[in-house]
Amino acid sequence: MGIHGVKVKGRRSCVLRPRQGLPALHAVFNMLALSCIIISNLLPSAHGLKDLKIFVPEAVIMGNAATLSCQYDLEKAALYSVRWYFGQEEFYRYVPREATPTFVFPVAGINVDLTNSDATSVTLKGVTRDLTGSYQCEVSEDAPLFHTDIRSAYMQVIELPKDDPAMQVDKKVIGVNDNFKAVCTVGPSYPPANITWYINGRKVYKTPLQRITQDAFEGSTTYSSLEIYPHSQVLQGFFQAMPKYQTSILLLCEVSILHVFHKNVQQRIGLSMAPPTTISPNLLGLEGSKRYVNGDPDNSALTGAAQCSCSAIGVLTLAVATLAAAQL
Ligand SMILES: *[C@@H]1O[C@H](CO)[C@@H](O)[C@H](O)[C@H]1NC(C)=O
């Protein structure tokens, strides 16, 4: 009669084989079988493999090294092996019992750095894009129970764009009633970059008056356009709070790839309130402008101008009267 630990992926088992023969031995066997079940159910909480965790970088830049690690608690049990798989292919094994505990298996694209690999981690040198995918770490404890557990995690290998982002704008100065368009581009990357627009440090969101598009095809330039229409939410505030006839905003295009790459390009754009030939009463601070606050904002400059000339005539009349009085 013998007790054998049988290695089963992901769980333990306990096998007892009675030999043919005396019924008395069968009774003993039954007792042993029972105790084996009891022991194997009690042991995991007493000592054995638990808390297996895998740590794989979410994103690595192509050509760099990547260290993958696996943490586990064996409690009182001994380690039998740690195996690492890329997809279904094993590429690294650590067996402390062996004279040379580390084994490397040839897997296309994988270059294990043995000086930086051990029982809990494995380092890959010069990662290529093909190494994007799922990695698994499988830990087995030694006899008698051979508890085995496995965890997996995904790693993305990133190819950075070679060129800096660039921005083009269709106007250097935007008037209240102008449409405005800007385009931001960045060279090919893998995966395609995300482009985000900011004005004075605040993100510009997509709305019907703030249109944003982004196009990216694998292996080609990533492109984003921003179109701003009159009375857009983002510019409205700036126009309303404008201290003078002219002010400017800082338009920024940020290019990012996951959390590993961020670059931006920015440009200052002028805002201009009104055509230079029309004088708005708002700007002169005259009473008349208040009556037109609820009127059509598109025509406020024109209607205001009419109001302005009336007031100006009044002021002029008063000035003439004052002058006349002084001469008396
Ligand atoms: C782009 O942004 C989305 C949404 O935040 C994110 O899920 C995705 O991973 C990003 N892609 C890249 C390449 O950074």
The ligand as an SDF file (V2000), in Angstrom:
LIG
                    3D

 14 14  0  0  0  0  0  0  0  0999 V2000
   -6.8290   55.9050  -25.0960 C   0  0  0  0  0  0  0  0  0  0  0  0
   -7.7770   56.3080  -24.1590 O   0  0  0  0  0  0  0  0  0  0  0  0
   -8.6920   55.2900  -23.7680 C   0  0  0  0  0  0  0  0  0  0  0  0
   -9.7200   55.9320  -22.8710 C   0  0  0  0  0  0  0  0  0  0  0  0
   -9.1340   56.6130  -21.8050 O   0  0  0  0  0  0  0  0  0  0  0  0
   -7.9230   54.1640  -23.0880 C   0  0  0  0  0  0  0  0  0  0  0  0
   -8.7860   53.1440  -22.7180 O   0  0  0  0  0  0  0  0  0  0  0  0
   -6.8750   53.6310  -24.0500 C   0  0  0  0  0  0  0  0  0  0  0  0
   -6.1100   52.6440  -23.4080 O   0  0  0  0  0  0  0  0  0  0  0  0
   -5.9920   54.7510  -24.5250 C   0  0  0  0  0  0  0  0  0  0  0  0
   -5.1010   54.2460  -25.5580 N   0  0  0  0  0  0  0  0  0  0  0  0
   -3.8090   54.5300  -25.5620 C   0  0  0  0  0  0  0  0  0  0  0  0
   -3.0310   53.9590  -26.6920 C   0  0  0  0  0  0  0  0  0  0  0  0
   -3.2710   55.2250  -24.7110 O   0  0  0  0  0  0  0  0  0  0  0  0
  1  2  1  0
  1 10  1  0
  2  3  1  0
  3  4  1  0
  3  6  1  0
  4  5  1  0
  6  7  1  0
  6  8  1  0
  8  9  1  0
  8 10  1  0
 10 11  1  0
 11 12  1  0
 12 13  1  0
 12 14  2  0
M  END
$$$$
